[in-house]
Amino acid sequence: MDEMSCENCKNEDRIRQLELDSERNQKTHKEFFGRFEKLERENAVTDERYQQLLVTMNEIKVDVRELKEKPARRWEQIVGIVMQWAVLGLLAASMIFR
């Protein structure tokens, strides 16, 4: 019987070691899952900031395009006014010098 009790002792030590390993593994898994959840939250925040940056960039593009077109529109207005006055001048001259 002595031999049998010694075998049981060895098995008890092995079982206890396996239980300790299992507890450590559970802790490690919880840490990993906690890190994954944290990364997911951080990724969501990063995605939101990225989307905001894209919106801002599009708004800036529109503003720059409008600013580029503004001088061209002014020039077109000036040319249009000059043309109107030229036509009025020609009409007035043709009426005066008839």
C-alpha positions, 0 to 999 in steps of 0.5 A: 500500500505504501507504493500506491500512496506514493503514486497518489502523492506524485499524481496529487503534485501533478494535478496541483501543478496542472491546476496552477497552470490552468489558473495562470492560463485563465489570467493570461487569457483575460489579459489578452482579451482585455488588451484586444478590447482596449485596442478595439476601442482605440481603433474606433476612436482612431477611425472616428478621428480619421473620418473627421479629418477626411471631412475637414480635408474635403471642406478645405478643398472646396474652400480652396477651389472657391478661392481659386475661382473667385479672381476668375469670376471677378475678372469675368465680371470686370470684362463683362462691365467693360464690354457693356460700357464699350457697347453703350459707348459705340451706340452713343457714338453712332447716335451722336455722329449720324 
